[in-house]
């Protein structure tokens, strides 16, 4: 259960079954709420087995607002006394997959308008919804965190773009595009910044960052995002810039299963994890080779957490990848159901394909493993056992165990990990007698 919201004499909340994820199946409920904290006459407002409904908020007009993907897209609805209305129907995602219960993809302005995020593919925008329709606000951000709030007649936003780090700003709602920066991000990039080109390969979108100088063809790092029910962020990424400034192109892949493309696309990974995501990464890599953007023999794949699992599965095939880097990787999704946080344990059960575990005898490409010794989400034991098997087969580039580090690698540990990754890539180029980056 999540998101309790109280109005006068009423309580709304979200619930979902223990064996599903709320972005697959969840419900919004309402009940009468008395001063003695007793609930009466509960009513299911929205949601069900094939519908994800969440983020209830009581509007200033007494209606209950919520987000639902009943049409295949997370859109905004309102409900009152059994009557339901679509507020702003569109073929776009107006919600973020509910990894946390405090998200706010929409909020109410004093004049009755609604501020809301809208996502199409990896790109997000900020819009105003009123009786006259939907109007985009002219802000430069393409990545907006789901924590909108109203301050007077302005909207507080955490926004970023491919050339601008995340920052907290107040956005005016008069249409003039006024933005007051409250706190600037600590990682503002100076000098040359690689800005991605959005490419479509079949039904898959990739953010392709050129190397400094835009040399073509170039060695390419293909990156499946973590999550896996998430998407590639269209914002300044220090890891991407680390590699592009050293002569590598980077391709972030929104493989099937990603958010931002509607429910059918998001559900396409169910029972297919390690299969369709790998196929999508391979297709992007091959497209970059065929179009002369990627240097044949120097196409690499790297991922963290769930993305690390995709990278390992890719190393089990004869595709275009010369090397796989797996950081904080999940090795066996079935085993992961016992170690993942309780909230996420059904995730692997829903996604995992048969014979989902990565075994050393399946691997066909060299692998670099990077893992935190104190990782409690994906414990290091599975990775250590995989490393031992790869070492025996001559396919282990290295096993970097980060002391005192958990599942999320940052700070000096991240710098160490990136240096190890770069060394591994340069080793591939040297062994293939390709120009160094």
N, C-alpha and C positions, 0 to 999 in steps of 0.2 A: 504494500500500500504506500501511497505517496501523495504529496501535494494537497494537504487539507486546506480548504479555503472557507472562511466563515463569513456569512452575511447576517442580516437581522433574522434570527430564528431559523437559519438554514446553514447546513454544512455540505460542501462538495468535496469529493476526493477521487483519487484514481486507484484502481486495483487491477491486479493481473494474477494469473495462476502461477504456481511455483515452478512449473516445467516449461514456461515460455519466457520470452523477453518482451518488455512493454512496447517495443517498436514493431513487434509482430502481432500481438494481441493484448489489448488492455481496454478498460472500461472506465467511464466517468459516472459516478453515482452522486445522488443528492438525497438528503434526509432532513426532516425537521429537527432542530437542535434546541433543547430547552436549557434554562439556566442551571438545572441540575445535571447538565452534561449527559442527558439521555437522548438517544436518537430514535426517531419514529418515522414510519411510512417511507422507508428507503425506496428510491426509484432509480433504475438504470437509465441514464440519459443517452449514452452513446457507447459504442464499442462492442466487441464480441470476438468470436474465434478468428474471423478474417478481417478485423478492423482494429486499428490502433488509435486510441483516443486518449488525450492527456492534456496537461496544462490548463485546468479549469481556472477561471477567474470570474468573479462577480463584476459585471459592468456597472457603471454609475446609474444606468437606467433600470437596474434590477434584473436584467437578463443574465443568464450564466453563459459565458463564452468558453470555448474549448477548441482544440485542434483535432482533426480526424482525417484519416486517409481512406475514407469509405469510397471515394471516387478513384483511388489509385494515387492521389496526391494528398499530402498533408495540407489541408485548407482550414480556414477559420469558420466556425459555426457559432450560433447562439441558440439558447433554449429557454423556454419559459412556459411552465404549466402544460407540458406535453407538446408544445409547438416548437419545431426546429426550423431554423433558417440558415442558409449559406450566406455568409457575410461578404466574402470576396472570392468567388470561385475562379480558379485559374489552373492551368497546367503547369504548376510549379510547386516546390516544397516551401511551405511557410513555417516549418518546424525543423528542429534539430533532433536527431534520434536521442531519446531520453536516457543518456548515460548517467545523468544526475537529476535529482528531483526539483532543483531550484531554478530550472531554466525559465526564461521569459522571452519568447520570440515575438510577443506583442505586448503593448501597454496602452493605457487610455490617456488621452490628452484632456485638459480641462474643458475645451470647446466641443467635446464629443467625438473628435476624430480619433482614429486608432493608428498608432505607429506599429509597423510590423516588418520583420525580415522576410525576404523572398529569395529563394535559391533555385538557380537553374544550372545544373551541372556543378562545377566547382565554384561558380561565381555567385556572390550574394549581394543584395542591394537592400536599401532601406526605403520603405514606402509609407504613404499616408492613405488610410482608408476612410472615406466619408460617404455620405449619401450621393455625392456626385461621382463616385468611382474611386479608382486607385491611381495615385500620383507618386512617381518616384522622386525622392529627395536627391538633389545634386551633390552627393558626397563622393570623395575619391576612393572610398574603401570598397574592396572586393571580398573581404572576409570580416564578418561581424559576429561577435560572440553572442550567444543567446541569453543576454543579461540586460535587456532594455529596461530603462527606468525613466520616469518623467521628473524633470526639475523645472518647476514653473511651467512655461510654455515651450520648453526645449526638451530634447531627448538625450539622455546620457547613453553613450555608446562606447564599447570597446571595439575599435576597428583597426584594420591593417590593409595593406596592398602589397603587390610584389616588390615595390620599391620603398615601402614604408613599414617600419616595425609597429607592433601593436601599441595603441595609445588610447587613453581615456579622453573622450571629448564630449562637449555639449553641442548638439546640432540644432540650429534654429529651424522652425517649422513654417516660416513665412515664404518659403520657396526661393529665398535669395542665396541659399547655399552657405550661410554663415556657420562657421565651426570654431569653437573655442577649445583649445587644447588644455586640458586640466592636468594631465600627466603624460609625458612623452615616454615611449618605451626605452629601455636601457640599451638596446642593441641597434640603434639607428646606424645604418650602413653608410659609409662614406666612400667616395670614389665610384668605380665602375660597378654597376649592379646588373646582374643577368636577369632579364625580364622574360617570362615564359611566353611561348606561342601555344595556343590551344589547338590541338590536333585531334581529329576524329578518325579512328581506325575501326571500321565496322561499326559496332554499336558502343565502342569504348572511347572515352576521352582521355587524353594525356596532356599534361603540362610539360612542355619540352623547353628546358632552359639551355641556351647556347653557351659554349665556353667563352671565356674572355677572348676578344678578337674575332669571335664567331668563325674560327677555322673549321672547314668542312672538307672531308669527313673527320670526325673526332671520336675518341673513345667515349662511350656512353654508359652511364649508370642508370639502370631501370629500377625504379623504387615502387613496389607495392606498399600502400599505406597500411598503418596499423589499424586496429579496430576489432574485426574487419568491417563492421557495420558503421562506416564513417566515409570520409572522402579526402581527397588531396586538398590541403588548404591553399587557396590562392592568395598568399601573403609572403612577406619577406621571411626567408628561411636561412638561418646562418649555416646550416649543414650544406644546403644546396650551394650557397655562395662559396663555401670552403672549397668545394670541388670544381665549380665553374672557374674560379680564379686560378686554378691549377691546370686548366686545359681540358677538363672533362665536361661533356654535356650531361645533363640530368633529365630523365623523363619520369615524372610522377604519374602513375597509372590509376585511374578510377575504374578498376576491374568490376565485372559483374558482382553485385552484392553491395556496391557503394551507395551512399545516400546522395540525394540531390537529383535523382533521375526517376522517381516514382516507385511505388510499391512493387510492381512486377520485376523491375530491375534489381531492387533491393533483395527480393526473395529468390533471385536466380542462383544465389550461392548455396541455398539450403541443400544439404546432402552432396554438395559438389566442391567443398572447400579443399584446396590443393589440386583441383582439376581445372575448373573454368577460370579461376584467377590466374593460374599458371599459363593457360592457353592465351588469355588476354595480354599478359605481359610478353609472351613470346610473339604475339601478333604485332604489338607495338614495336618491339625490337626489330623484327623482320622488316616492318615498314620503314623504319629509320635506316636500315641497311639498304633497302631497295631504292630509296629516294636519295641516297648519297649523303645522308646526314651522319650516319654512324660508320665508324671504321671497322670493317669486318675483322673478326678475331679479337676485338677489343670491346665487346659488348658484355656488360657485367650486370648482376642483379644484387640488390641489397635491400634488406628490410629489417624492421624491429618488431618484436612481439609477434602479433599475427602476421605482419609482413615478413618477419624472419621465417615463419613457417612456410609461407609462399615461396620465399627464396630457396629454402631447403628442398621443397618439392620440385622446384624448377631444376635444381642440381641433380635430380633423379632422372632427368630426361636428356635426350641428345639435341636439345634446341640450340639457340644461337648464343647462349651464355657461356663465357669462358671461365667464370668464377662466380661463386655465390658467397655473400657475406650475410650472416645471420646474427643479429644482436638481440639479446633477451628473448631468444626464439622459443616458441612452443614446438616441441618435437612430437608429442603424441596428444592429439586433441581429446582422445578418450580419457587419458590419464589427467588431462588438464581439468576435466570436470570435477576432480577431487581436490585440486589445488587452487583453482581460480577463486576470486572473491565470490561469496555466496550468491550475490546478485547475478553474476555472469555465468554460473555453472551450466545452466541450460543452453548457453550460446553454442558451446562446442558440440553438444548432442544434436542440436538442430542443424549445424553446418557440416559436420564431419562426414566425409565420404567413407565407404567401406575400406578397410585396410588403410586407415588414415595415418598411422604412425610412420615417421621417417626412420628407416633402418640403414645402417652403414652399407649393407650389401646392395642396396638399391641405388646408391649415389654414383653418378657418372662424371661429375665435374669437381674440381678443387673447391674447398670450402674453408672460409675463415669464420671461426666461432668467437663471439664476444659475449660475455655473460657476467652479471653481478653475482658474487658469491652469496650475498644475502637476499637474493631474489626469492620472494615468497609466492609470487604469482605464477612464475614458471621456474620451479626450483632447478638448480644447476645440475643435479644428479643425472637427469636425462641427457643433458648436453655433454657432460663429462663422459658418459657411456658412449654417446655417438662419436665424440672426439677420439676415444680409444679405438673404435672400429675403423674410423677413417684413417687414423695414423697407420694402422696395420695394412691398409690398402694403398697407402701413399697418396691420399687425397686430402689430407689435413694441411692446409696452409699454416694454420696456427690456432691455438686455443688461448684466448686472452681472458683470464679470470680476474675480475675487478674486485679487489678486497673492499669490504665495507659498503658495497654498492648493491642496491635493490633492483627492482624491475625497470625503473626509469633512470636512465643514465644521463647525468648532467655535470656541469662544472668541469673540474680537472679530469674526472673520469671520462667525460665525453671527449675532451681534447685528446686524451690517450687513445680512445677508441677510434677517432677519426684519423689520427696519425697511423695507426695500425692498418686501417682500411686503405688509406692512400698507399702505404708501402706494398700492400698486397696487389693493388691495381698496377702499380709501377712494375712489380714483378711479372705480372702477366704480359705487359707491353715488352719488357726486356726479353722474356722467354720466347715471345713470338717475333722478336726482332722488328718491333714496330717503333715508331718515333716516340721518345719519352714525353710525358706530360709534366 
